[in-house]
Amino acid sequence: MDLGIKGRRALVCASSKGLGRGCAIALAAEGVNLTLTARGAEALAKTAAEIRKAYPGIEVIEVAGDITTPEGRAAALKACPDPDILVNNAGGPPPGDFRTFTREDWIKALDANMLTPIELIKATVDGMIARKFGRIVNITSAAVKAPIDVLALSNGARSGLTGFIAGLSRKTVRHNVTINNLLPGPFDTDRIRNVSAGQAKAAGVSTEEIMKQRASENPAGRFGDAEEFGLACAFLCSAKSGFITGQNLLLDGGAFPGTM
């Protein structure tokens, strides 16, 4: 399927590794020019080089910096002031018992996983509306659908973003600007390994044991991979998805047991 976005420009956050990288590659395959951001300059440069090699007709701009800071956002928006596609993504806050979290911990989580996406949307959505095309995808978490007790910071911050998007997305869609959320469940990324390491330490077993157990417990019998996540993102970013907005697409291998 031709997704109808060849030649468009995308700003993809936290795209040097994991799910953000998967989204960037899937968009590049559709002919989308990319501005990539991430904190790690070395990993970012490697990903950018790999995309340029695989898709030589694509323009790839890399901006090393922390997208959760005003400086990081300013640098990304300077490199890509008028994106047609915005993929919001940032590393999740650490797991733990909510009793141990300070006010500063909560503010940091809100800054990264709620307020940063909102700031980037605020900076770009009016231009999308004026051009009559825009696709915004927020990478959140399956914890929005089924909260995980040790991820209290993520549960709270990402749910706040979800509520905000539910309202805004109904106002922008008439201008062919859609806003949706992708909710990853257990994908084989650094994030799940870090969470598993904490669980392994508490249980006195190895991280690999926890990983193997978690994969086997999923109805799919495995973890997801970044490539298939990226393909779902590319479709939501496509010209074919203009009637989908304000939705929370859960990619979890069937782990959520509900009907809706």
ZADO-1210 file (C-alpha; in nm, 4 decimals, padded with zeros to 6 digits):
<atoms>
<atom x="00.0000" y="00.0000" z="00.0000" code="MET" pos="1"/>
<atom x="00.1234" y="00.3468" z="-00.0896" code="ASP" pos="2"/>
<atom x="00.0607" y="00.5470" z="00.2260" code="LEU" pos="3"/>
<atom x="00.0623" y="00.8752" z="00.0345" code="GLY" pos="4"/>
<atom x="00.3248" y="01.0555" z="00.2433" code="ILE" pos="5"/>
<atom x="00.6282" y="01.0511" z="00.0133" code="LYS" pos="6"/>
<atom x="00.8122" y="01.3818" z="00.0400" code="GLY" pos="7"/>
<atom x="00.6546" y="01.4765" z="00.3719" code="ARG" pos="8"/>
<atom x="00.8703" y="01.5881" z="00.6632" code="ARG" pos="9"/>
<atom x="00.8650" y="01.4130" z="01.0021" code="ALA" pos="10"/>
<atom x="01.0121" y="01.5038" z="01.3386" code="LEU" pos="11"/>
<atom x="01.0691" y="01.1792" z="01.5267" code="VAL" pos="12"/>
<atom x="01.1707" y="01.2093" z="01.8908" code="CYS" pos="13"/>
<atom x="01.3928" y="00.9645" z="02.0803" code="ALA" pos="14"/>
<atom x="01.4604" y="00.7893" z="01.7512" code="SER" pos="15"/>
<atom x="01.8138" y="00.6566" z="01.7878" code="SER" pos="16"/>
<atom x="01.6998" y="00.3263" z="01.9396" code="LYS" pos="17"/>
<atom x="01.4000" y="00.1104" z="02.0138" code="GLY" pos="18"/>
<atom x="01.0481" y="00.2069" z="01.9167" code="LEU" pos="19"/>
<atom x="01.1365" y="00.5567" z="01.7981" code="GLY" pos="20"/>
<atom x="01.3973" y="00.4101" z="01.5646" code="ARG" pos="21"/>
<atom x="01.1414" y="00.1620" z="01.4344" code="GLY" pos="22"/>
<atom x="00.9052" y="00.4493" z="01.3545" code="CYS" pos="23"/>
<atom x="01.1779" y="00.6472" z="01.1782" code="ALA" pos="24"/>
<atom x="01.2750" y="00.3535" z="00.9576" code="ILE" pos="25"/>
<atom x="00.9144" y="00.2784" z="00.8645" code="ALA" pos="26"/>
<atom x="00.8562" y="00.6416" z="00.7667" code="LEU" pos="27"/>
<atom x="01.1789" y="00.6506" z="00.5648" code="ALA" pos="28"/>
<atom x="01.0591" y="00.3442" z="00.3730" code="ALA" pos="29"/>
<atom x="00.7546" y="00.5502" z="00.2721" code="GLU" pos="30"/>
<atom x="00.9722" y="00.8316" z="00.1363" code="GLY" pos="31"/>
<atom x="00.9359" y="01.0658" z="00.4339" code="VAL" pos="32"/>
<atom x="01.2213" y="01.3060" z="00.5074" code="ASN" pos="33"/>
<atom x="01.3331" y="01.2860" z="00.8674" code="LEU" pos="34"/>
<atom x="01.4574" y="01.4983" z="01.1513" code="THR" pos="35"/>
<atom x="01.5745" y="01.2642" z="01.4255" code="LEU" pos="36"/>
<atom x="01.6365" y="01.3567" z="01.7870" code="THR" pos="37"/>
<atom x="01.7935" y="01.1693" z="02.0777" code="ALA" pos="38"/>
<atom x="02.0197" y="01.2381" z="02.3725" code="ARG" pos="39"/>
<atom x="02.2957" y="01.0003" z="02.2660" code="GLY" pos="40"/>
<atom x="02.4831" y="01.1592" z="01.9774" code="ALA" pos="41"/>
<atom x="02.6749" y="00.8440" z="01.8868" code="GLU" pos="42"/>
<atom x="02.3708" y="00.6164" z="01.8655" code="ALA" pos="43"/>
<atom x="02.1787" y="00.8877" z="01.6817" code="LEU" pos="44"/>
<atom x="02.4528" y="00.9287" z="01.4232" code="ALA" pos="45"/>
<atom x="02.4619" y="00.5531" z="01.3699" code="LYS" pos="46"/>
<atom x="02.0875" y="00.5305" z="01.3124" code="THR" pos="47"/>
<atom x="02.0918" y="00.8311" z="01.0784" code="ALA" pos="48"/>
<atom x="02.3746" y="00.6781" z="00.8756" code="ALA" pos="49"/>
<atom x="02.1930" y="00.3444" z="00.8480" code="GLU" pos="50"/>
<atom x="01.8760" y="00.5154" z="00.7223" code="ILE" pos="51"/>
<atom x="02.0697" y="00.7232" z="00.4675" code="ARG" pos="52"/>
<atom x="02.2356" y="00.4086" z="00.3370" code="LYS" pos="53"/>
<atom x="01.9123" y="00.2093" z="00.3166" code="ALA" pos="54"/>
<atom x="01.7077" y="00.4958" z="00.1673" code="TYR" pos="55"/>
<atom x="01.9490" y="00.7209" z="-00.0256" code="PRO" pos="56"/>
<atom x="01.6757" y="00.9532" z="-00.1515" code="GLY" pos="57"/>
<atom x="01.5697" y="01.0519" z="00.1990" code="ILE" pos="58"/>
<atom x="01.6927" y="01.3656" z="00.3727" code="GLU" pos="59"/>
<atom x="01.7931" y="01.2816" z="00.7289" code="VAL" pos="60"/>
<atom x="01.8797" y="01.5544" z="00.9785" code="ILE" pos="61"/>
<atom x="02.0014" y="01.4563" z="01.3233" code="GLU" pos="62"/>
<atom x="01.9716" y="01.6758" z="01.6308" code="VAL" pos="63"/>
<atom x="02.1410" y="01.5474" z="01.9439" code="ALA" pos="64"/>
<atom x="01.9787" y="01.6800" z="02.2606" code="GLY" pos="65"/>
<atom x="01.7274" y="01.6156" z="02.5347" code="ASP" pos="66"/>
<atom x="01.3795" y="01.6724" z="02.3928" code="ILE" pos="67"/>
<atom x="01.2397" y="01.7015" z="02.7463" code="THR" pos="68"/>
<atom x="01.4247" y="02.0314" z="02.7972" code="THR" pos="69"/>
<atom x="01.3382" y="02.3713" z="02.6460" code="PRO" pos="70"/>
<atom x="01.6815" y="02.3794" z="02.4826" code="GLU" pos="71"/>
<atom x="01.6365" y="02.0354" z="02.3292" code="GLY" pos="72"/>
<atom x="01.2951" y="02.1235" z="02.1904" code="ARG" pos="73"/>
<atom x="01.4197" y="02.4545" z="02.0515" code="ALA" pos="74"/>
<atom x="01.7029" y="02.2794" z="01.8674" code="ALA" pos="75"/>
<atom x="01.4703" y="02.0167" z="01.7205" code="ALA" pos="76"/>
<atom x="01.2159" y="02.2749" z="01.6087" code="LEU" pos="77"/>
<atom x="01.4857" y="02.4948" z="01.4584" code="LYS" pos="78"/>
<atom x="01.5928" y="02.2003" z="01.2424" code="ALA" pos="79"/>
<atom x="01.2311" y="02.1088" z="01.1609" code="CYS" pos="80"/>
<atom x="01.0019" y="02.4060" z="01.2231" code="PRO" pos="81"/>
<atom x="00.7122" y="02.2869" z="01.0052" code="ASP" pos="82"/>
<atom x="00.6788" y="01.9094" z="01.0236" code="PRO" pos="83"/>
<atom x="00.3897" y="01.7366" z="00.8534" code="ASP" pos="84"/>
<atom x="00.4348" y="01.4452" z="01.0934" code="ILE" pos="85"/>
<atom x="00.5294" y="01.4565" z="01.4610" code="LEU" pos="86"/>
<atom x="00.6139" y="01.1425" z="01.6551" code="VAL" pos="87"/>
<atom x="00.6368" y="01.2223" z="02.0251" code="ASN" pos="88"/>
<atom x="00.8488" y="00.9871" z="02.2304" code="ASN" pos="89"/>
<atom x="01.0611" y="01.0059" z="02.5436" code="ALA" pos="90"/>
<atom x="01.2076" y="00.7539" z="02.7816" code="GLY" pos="91"/>
<atom x="00.9757" y="00.6478" z="03.0582" code="GLY" pos="92"/>
<atom x="01.0352" y="00.7376" z="03.4236" code="PRO" pos="93"/>
<atom x="01.1875" y="00.4787" z="03.6564" code="PRO" pos="94"/>
<atom x="00.9800" y="00.2117" z="03.8296" code="PRO" pos="95"/>
<atom x="00.9411" y="00.1973" z="04.2066" code="GLY" pos="96"/>
<atom x="00.7129" y="00.2257" z="04.5059" code="ASP" pos="97"/>
<atom x="00.5144" y="00.5503" z="04.4888" code="PHE" pos="98"/>
<atom x="00.5947" y="00.6118" z="04.8562" code="ARG" pos="99"/>
<atom x="00.9563" y="00.6746" z="04.7628" code="THR" pos="100"/>
<atom x="00.8864" y="00.9306" z="04.4895" code="PHE" pos="101"/>
<atom x="00.9440" y="01.2970" z="04.5659" code="THR" pos="102"/>
<atom x="00.7659" y="01.5960" z="04.4182" code="ARG" pos="103"/>
<atom x="01.0696" y="01.6447" z="04.1949" code="GLU" pos="104"/>
<atom x="01.0291" y="01.2887" z="04.0630" code="ASP" pos="105"/>
<atom x="00.6695" y="01.3590" z="03.9698" code="TRP" pos="106"/>
<atom x="00.7524" y="01.6907" z="03.8038" code="ILE" pos="107"/>
<atom x="01.0290" y="01.5257" z="03.6009" code="LYS" pos="108"/>
<atom x="00.7891" y="01.2520" z="03.4846" code="ALA" pos="109"/>
<atom x="00.5249" y="01.5071" z="03.3894" code="LEU" pos="110"/>
<atom x="00.7805" y="01.7177" z="03.2026" code="ASP" pos="111"/>
<atom x="00.9042" y="01.4213" z="02.9998" code="ALA" pos="112"/>
<atom x="00.5887" y="01.2252" z="02.9310" code="ASN" pos="113"/>
<atom x="00.3094" y="01.4820" z="02.9336" code="MET" pos="114"/>
<atom x="00.4294" y="01.8402" z="02.9011" code="LEU" pos="115"/>
<atom x="00.7017" y="01.7820" z="02.6391" code="THR" pos="116"/>
<atom x="00.4582" y="01.6285" z="02.3874" code="PRO" pos="117"/>
<atom x="00.2114" y="01.9083" z="02.4572" code="ILE" pos="118"/>
<atom x="00.4789" y="02.1738" z="02.3982" code="GLU" pos="119"/>
<atom x="00.5791" y="02.0146" z="02.0664" code="LEU" pos="120"/>
<atom x="00.2164" y="01.9872" z="01.9591" code="ILE" pos="121"/>
<atom x="00.1592" y="02.3519" z="02.0504" code="LYS" pos="122"/>
<atom x="00.4591" y="02.4528" z="01.8406" code="ALA" pos="123"/>
<atom x="00.3541" y="02.2591" z="01.5291" code="THR" pos="124"/>
<atom x="-00.0207" y="02.1956" z="01.5150" code="VAL" pos="125"/>
<atom x="-00.1273" y="02.5372" z="01.3831" code="ASP" pos="126"/>
<atom x="00.1093" y="02.5039" z="01.0882" code="GLY" pos="127"/>
<atom x="-00.0384" y="02.1621" z="01.0139" code="MET" pos="128"/>
<atom x="-00.3880" y="02.3086" z="01.0283" code="ILE" pos="129"/>
<atom x="-00.2901" y="02.5878" z="00.7887" code="ALA" pos="130"/>
<atom x="-00.1439" y="02.3356" z="00.5417" code="ARG" pos="131"/>
<atom x="-00.4458" y="02.1035" z="00.5771" code="LYS" pos="132"/>
<atom x="-00.2337" y="01.8026" z="00.6631" code="PHE" pos="133"/>
<atom x="-00.0877" y="01.6803" z="00.9878" code="GLY" pos="134"/>
<atom x="-00.0286" y="01.3540" z="01.1679" code="ARG" pos="135"/>
<atom x="00.0722" y="01.3459" z="01.5334" code="ILE" pos="136"/>
<atom x="00.1468" y="01.0165" z="01.7042" code="VAL" pos="137"/>
<atom x="00.2341" y="00.9965" z="02.0725" code="ASN" pos="138"/>
<atom x="00.4158" y="00.6874" z="02.1934" code="ILE" pos="139"/>
<atom x="00.2741" y="00.6311" z="02.5399" code="THR" pos="140"/>
<atom x="00.2380" y="00.2948" z="02.7152" code="SER" pos="141"/>
<atom x="00.0069" y="-00.0005" z="02.7649" code="ALA" pos="142"/>
<atom x="00.0080" y="00.1156" z="03.1283" code="ALA" pos="143"/>
<atom x="-00.2451" y="00.3809" z="03.0210" code="VAL" pos="144"/>
<atom x="-00.4896" y="00.0981" z="02.9491" code="LYS" pos="145"/>
<atom x="-00.3848" y="-00.1375" z="03.2279" code="ALA" pos="146"/>
<atom x="-00.1803" y="00.0439" z="03.4959" code="PRO" pos="147"/>
<atom x="00.1272" y="-00.1332" z="03.6305" code="ILE" pos="148"/>
<atom x="00.1769" y="-00.0826" z="04.0032" code="ASP" pos="149"/>
<atom x="00.5540" y="-00.0292" z="03.9876" code="VAL" pos="150"/>
<atom x="00.5155" y="00.2306" z="03.7097" code="LEU" pos="151"/>
<atom x="00.3212" y="00.4897" z="03.9064" code="ALA" pos="152"/>
<atom x="00.5089" y="00.7826" z="03.7511" code="LEU" pos="153"/>
<atom x="00.4415" y="00.6575" z="03.3996" code="SER" pos="154"/>
<atom x="00.0783" y="00.5704" z="03.4775" code="ASN" pos="155"/>
<atom x="00.0097" y="00.9231" z="03.5956" code="GLY" pos="156"/>
<atom x="00.2021" y="01.1287" z="03.3410" code="ALA" pos="157"/>
<atom x="00.0960" y="00.9339" z="03.0342" code="ARG" pos="158"/>
<atom x="-00.2665" y="00.9221" z="03.1412" code="SER" pos="159"/>
<atom x="-00.2599" y="01.2997" z="03.1701" code="GLY" pos="160"/>
<atom x="-00.1384" y="01.3272" z="02.8109" code="LEU" pos="161"/>
<atom x="-00.4067" y="01.0826" z="02.6986" code="THR" pos="162"/>
<atom x="-00.6813" y="01.2976" z="02.8481" code="GLY" pos="163"/>
<atom x="-00.5447" y="01.6109" z="02.6840" code="PHE" pos="164"/>
<atom x="-00.5256" y="01.4429" z="02.3432" code="ILE" pos="165"/>
<atom x="-00.8818" y="01.3137" z="02.3712" code="ALA" pos="166"/>
<atom x="-01.0081" y="01.6705" z="02.3652" code="GLY" pos="167"/>
<atom x="-00.7681" y="01.8350" z="02.1215" code="LEU" pos="168"/>
<atom x="-00.7878" y="01.5621" z="01.8569" code="SER" pos="169"/>
<atom x="-01.1600" y="01.6263" z="01.8045" code="ARG" pos="170"/>
<atom x="-01.0874" y="01.9890" z="01.7189" code="LYS" pos="171"/>
<atom x="-00.8090" y="01.9331" z="01.4671" code="THR" pos="172"/>
<atom x="-00.9477" y="01.6461" z="01.2606" code="VAL" pos="173"/>
<atom x="-01.1741" y="01.8655" z="01.0456" code="ARG" pos="174"/>
<atom x="-00.8523" y="02.0271" z="00.9184" code="HIS" pos="175"/>
<atom x="-00.7048" y="01.6857" z="00.8240" code="ASN" pos="176"/>
<atom x="-00.4824" y="01.6909" z="01.1302" code="VAL" pos="177"/>
<atom x="-00.5116" y="01.3747" z="01.3377" code="THR" pos="178"/>
<atom x="-00.3669" y="01.2974" z="01.6791" code="ILE" pos="179"/>
<atom x="-00.3429" y="00.9417" z="01.8080" code="ASN" pos="180"/>
<atom x="-00.1559" y="00.7450" z="02.0709" code="ASN" pos="181"/>
<atom x="00.0345" y="00.4197" z="02.0309" code="LEU" pos="182"/>
<atom x="00.0388" y="00.2117" z="02.3490" code="LEU" pos="183"/>
<atom x="00.3257" y="-00.0378" z="02.3447" code="PRO" pos="184"/>
<atom x="00.3064" y="-00.3405" z="02.5659" code="GLY" pos="185"/>
<atom x="00.6062" y="-00.5717" z="02.6063" code="PRO" pos="186"/>
<atom x="00.8524" y="-00.4885" z="02.3305" code="PHE" pos="187"/>
<atom x="01.2123" y="-00.6052" z="02.3351" code="ASP" pos="188"/>
<atom x="01.3740" y="-00.2700" z="02.4125" code="THR" pos="189"/>
<atom x="01.6125" y="-00.1234" z="02.6677" code="ASP" pos="190"/>
<atom x="01.3092" y="-00.0035" z="02.8637" code="ARG" pos="191"/>
<atom x="01.1676" y="-00.3498" z="02.9267" code="ILE" pos="192"/>
<atom x="01.5119" y="-00.4807" z="03.0141" code="ARG" pos="193"/>
<atom x="01.5564" y="-00.2083" z="03.2754" code="ASN" pos="194"/>
<atom x="01.2165" y="-00.2803" z="03.4306" code="VAL" pos="195"/>
<atom x="01.2879" y="-00.6538" z="03.4226" code="SER" pos="196"/>
<atom x="01.6237" y="-00.5967" z="03.5895" code="ALA" pos="197"/>
<atom x="01.4484" y="-00.4282" z="03.8819" code="GLY" pos="198"/>
<atom x="01.2008" y="-00.7136" z="03.9110" code="GLN" pos="199"/>
<atom x="01.4826" y="-00.9669" z="03.8884" code="ALA" pos="200"/>
<atom x="01.6741" y="-00.7987" z="04.1685" code="LYS" pos="201"/>
<atom x="01.3677" y="-00.8018" z="04.3928" code="ALA" pos="202"/>
<atom x="01.3018" y="-01.1684" z="04.3164" code="ALA" pos="203"/>
<atom x="01.6658" y="-01.2756" z="04.3435" code="GLY" pos="204"/>
<atom x="01.6794" y="-01.4163" z="03.9901" code="VAL" pos="205"/>
<atom x="01.8480" y="-01.3171" z="03.6652" code="SER" pos="206"/>
<atom x="01.7107" y="-01.0561" z="03.4262" code="THR" pos="207"/>
<atom x="01.7015" y="-01.3157" z="03.1499" code="GLU" pos="208"/>
<atom x="01.4797" y="-01.5387" z="03.3626" code="GLU" pos="209"/>
<atom x="01.2329" y="-01.2553" z="03.4112" code="ILE" pos="210"/>
<atom x="01.2443" y="-01.1705" z="03.0408" code="MET" pos="211"/>
<atom x="01.1820" y="-01.5310" z="02.9401" code="LYS" pos="212"/>
<atom x="00.8941" y="-01.5614" z="03.1865" code="GLN" pos="213"/>
<atom x="00.7318" y="-01.2389" z="03.0693" code="ARG" pos="214"/>
<atom x="00.7558" y="-01.3406" z="02.7049" code="ALA" pos="215"/>
<atom x="00.6029" y="-01.6822" z="02.7703" code="SER" pos="216"/>
<atom x="00.3144" y="-01.5307" z="02.9663" code="GLU" pos="217"/>
<atom x="00.2103" y="-01.3100" z="02.6759" code="ASN" pos="218"/>
<atom x="-00.0687" y="-01.4599" z="02.4623" code="PRO" pos="219"/>
<atom x="00.1569" y="-01.4174" z="02.1586" code="ALA" pos="220"/>
<atom x="00.4312" y="-01.6122" z="02.3366" code="GLY" pos="221"/>
<atom x="00.6875" y="-01.3440" z="02.2600" code="ARG" pos="222"/>
<atom x="00.7799" y="-00.9779" z="02.2852" code="PHE" pos="223"/>
<atom x="00.6962" y="-00.7351" z="02.0095" code="GLY" pos="224"/>
<atom x="00.9685" y="-00.5965" z="01.7855" code="ASP" pos="225"/>
<atom x="01.0364" y="-00.2377" z="01.6881" code="ALA" pos="226"/>
<atom x="00.9797" y="-00.3013" z="01.3179" code="GLU" pos="227"/>
<atom x="00.6154" y="-00.4008" z="01.3574" code="GLU" pos="228"/>
<atom x="00.5598" y="-00.1112" z="01.5940" code="PHE" pos="229"/>
<atom x="00.7047" y="00.1258" z="01.3348" code="GLY" pos="230"/>
<atom x="00.4703" y="-00.0051" z="01.0670" code="LEU" pos="231"/>
<atom x="00.1686" y="00.0701" z="01.2868" code="ALA" pos="232"/>
<atom x="00.3037" y="00.4205" z="01.3412" code="CYS" pos="233"/>
<atom x="00.3572" y="00.4733" z="00.9674" code="ALA" pos="234"/>
<atom x="-00.0044" y="00.3854" z="00.8938" code="PHE" pos="235"/>
<atom x="-00.1338" y="00.6335" z="01.1515" code="LEU" pos="236"/>
<atom x="00.0925" y="00.8932" z="00.9891" code="CYS" pos="237"/>
<atom x="-00.0389" y="00.8167" z="00.6419" code="SER" pos="238"/>
<atom x="-00.2729" y="01.0020" z="00.4110" code="ALA" pos="239"/>
<atom x="-00.5022" y="00.6996" z="00.4393" code="LYS" pos="240"/>
<atom x="-00.5735" y="00.7410" z="00.8114" code="SER" pos="241"/>
<atom x="-00.7540" y="01.0747" z="00.8152" code="GLY" pos="242"/>
<atom x="-01.0675" y="00.9304" z="00.9765" code="PHE" pos="243"/>
<atom x="-00.8774" y="00.7970" z="01.2788" code="ILE" pos="244"/>
<atom x="-00.8207" y="01.0467" z="01.5582" code="THR" pos="245"/>
<atom x="-00.8158" y="01.0548" z="01.9367" code="GLY" pos="246"/>
<atom x="-00.7548" y="00.6824" z="01.9508" code="GLN" pos="247"/>
<atom x="-00.5319" y="00.4691" z="02.1712" code="ASN" pos="248"/>
<atom x="-00.3948" y="00.1785" z="01.9708" code="LEU" pos="249"/>
<atom x="-00.2746" y="-00.0975" z="02.1994" code="LEU" pos="250"/>
<atom x="00.0087" y="-00.3156" z="02.0705" code="LEU" pos="251"/>
<atom x="00.0568" y="-00.5786" z="02.3377" code="ASP" pos="252"/>
<atom x="00.0203" y="-00.9232" z="02.1800" code="GLY" pos="253"/>
<atom x="-00.3214" y="-00.9615" z="02.3429" code="GLY" pos="254"/>
<atom x="-00.1991" y="-00.9140" z="02.7002" code="ALA" pos="255"/>
<atom x="-00.4873" y="-00.6826" z="02.7959" code="PHE" pos="256"/>
<atom x="-00.7752" y="-00.9196" z="02.8815" code="PRO" pos="257"/>
<atom x="-01.0652" y="-00.6829" z="02.8216" code="GLY" pos="258"/>
<atom x="-01.2988" y="-00.6465" z="02.5252" code="THR" pos="259"/>
<atom x="-01.2501" y="-00.2725" z="02.4750" code="MET" pos="260"/>
</atoms>
